[in-house]
């Protein structure tokens, strides 16, 4: 396996997780879910959601590779499957399906009076969903067991979820700032970028499987 440069890995991991988690895109959903709650409660929900998502993604980074070996799933196979999954998410972003699904999940959470909205649907599946978990496991596999690279990945996870917390803290202002049109355009652009990353994951998986 080729050596992964720390700076290059940091950049790739940061872009991948920001695109998959989509902190800005979660702002309208957070506003809908926490509608009617006092400011202090909103901050508490945001903090708990980010903490839960961080634990899930960090666990995926640390034991994801072990879990694959236990299930006798090769990393190239997981890369191909993960790339296809990420491409599916990217296509939803490009065509606007993901926004509609997130809004629907938010509405269902409100209607059902979910007791802990920080865990569901904020942490799971909106922040630490299948796409984010898949991307984290793929990035951990790319690290090749290098302790420094794994530390970098954990730092990126903390950074992305810290960004989520900031977005949630200023969700109302951000929604007014970018507007509906700005959010749609941003989602489409991020979707195209994620699609390219997903295709690269598939190419890497096929290349590794054939060598």
LINVENJO-V125065 format. One record per residue. N is the residue number from 0. SS is DSSP state (hx for helix, st for strand, lp for the rest). OMEGA is omega in radians with two decimals (999 if undefined). Layout:
n->[N,N]
ss->[SS,SS]
omega->[OMEGA,OMEGA]
This chain:
n->[0,1,2,3,4,5,6,7,8,9,10,11,12,13,14,15,16,17,18,19,20,21,22,23,24,25,26,27,28,29,30,31,32,33,34,35,36,37,38,39,40,41,42,43,44,45,46,47,48,49,50,51,52,53,54,55,56,57,58,59,60,61,62,63,64,65,66,67,68,69,70,71,72,73,74,75,76,77,78,79,80,81,82,83,84,85,86,87,88,89,90,91,92,93,94,95,96,97,98,99,100,101,102,103,104,105,106,107,108,109,110,111,112,113,114,115,116,117,118,119,120,121,122,123,124,125,126,127,128,129,130,131,132,133,134,135,136,137,138,139,140,141,142,143,144,145,146,147,148,149,150,151,152,153,154,155,156,157,158,159,160,161,162,163,164,165,166,167,168,169,170,171,172,173,174,175,176,177,178,179,180,181,182,183,184,185,186,187,188,189,190,191,192,193,194,195,196,197,198,199,200,201,202,203,204,205,206,207,208,209,210]
ss->[lp,lp,lp,lp,lp,hx,hx,hx,hx,hx,hx,hx,hx,hx,hx,hx,hx,hx,hx,hx,hx,lp,hx,hx,hx,hx,hx,hx,hx,hx,hx,hx,hx,lp,lp,lp,lp,lp,hx,hx,hx,hx,hx,hx,hx,hx,hx,hx,hx,hx,hx,hx,hx,hx,hx,hx,hx,hx,hx,hx,hx,hx,hx,hx,hx,hx,hx,hx,hx,hx,lp,lp,lp,lp,hx,hx,hx,hx,hx,hx,hx,hx,hx,hx,hx,hx,hx,hx,hx,hx,hx,hx,hx,hx,hx,lp,hx,hx,hx,hx,hx,hx,hx,hx,hx,hx,hx,hx,hx,hx,hx,lp,lp,lp,lp,lp,lp,hx,hx,hx,hx,hx,hx,hx,hx,hx,hx,lp,lp,hx,hx,hx,hx,hx,hx,hx,hx,hx,hx,hx,hx,hx,hx,lp,lp,lp,hx,hx,hx,hx,hx,hx,hx,hx,hx,hx,hx,hx,hx,hx,hx,hx,hx,hx,hx,hx,hx,hx,hx,lp,hx,hx,hx,hx,hx,hx,hx,hx,hx,hx,hx,hx,hx,hx,hx,hx,hx,hx,hx,hx,hx,hx,hx,hx,hx,hx,hx,hx,hx,hx,hx,hx,hx,hx,hx,hx,hx,hx,hx,hx,lp]
omega->[-3.12,3.13,-3.14,3.11,-3.10,-3.11,3.14,3.13,3.12,-3.12,-3.13,-3.14,-3.12,-3.14,-3.11,-3.07,3.09,-3.13,-3.09,-3.13,3.07,-3.12,-3.14,-3.13,3.14,-3.09,3.12,3.12,3.13,3.12,-3.12,-3.08,-3.06,-3.13,3.11,3.12,3.06,-3.08,-3.13,3.13,3.11,3.12,3.12,3.11,-3.14,-3.12,-3.13,-3.13,-3.14,3.13,3.14,3.13,3.12,3.13,-3.12,-3.11,3.09,3.08,3.10,-3.14,-3.03,-3.06,-3.12,-3.13,3.09,3.14,3.11,3.14,3.14,3.14,-3.14,3.08,-3.14,3.13,3.08,3.12,3.13,3.09,3.14,3.13,3.13,3.10,3.11,3.12,3.12,3.11,3.09,3.11,3.14,3.13,3.09,3.12,-3.10,-3.08,3.04,-3.11,-3.07,3.13,-3.14,-3.13,3.13,3.12,3.13,3.11,3.12,3.14,3.13,3.14,-3.14,-3.09,-3.10,3.13,3.14,-3.04,-3.12,-3.10,3.08,-3.14,3.13,0.11,-3.05,-3.11,3.10,0.19,-3.00,-3.11,3.14,3.13,-3.13,-3.13,-3.13,3.12,3.12,-3.13,-3.13,3.12,3.12,3.12,3.09,3.09,3.10,3.13,3.06,3.12,3.11,-3.10,-3.14,-3.13,3.09,3.07,3.10,3.13,3.10,3.10,3.11,3.10,3.12,-3.13,-3.13,-3.14,2.99,3.07,3.07,-3.14,3.11,3.13,3.13,-3.12,-3.13,-3.03,-3.09,-3.14,-3.12,3.14,3.12,-3.07,-3.07,3.12,-3.12,-3.11,-3.14,3.13,3.13,-3.14,-3.14,3.14,3.13,-3.12,3.11,3.11,3.11,3.13,3.13,3.11,3.12,3.10,3.13,3.10,3.12,3.08,3.14,3.13,3.10,-3.14,3.13,-3.14,-3.13,-3.12,-3.09,-3.12,999]
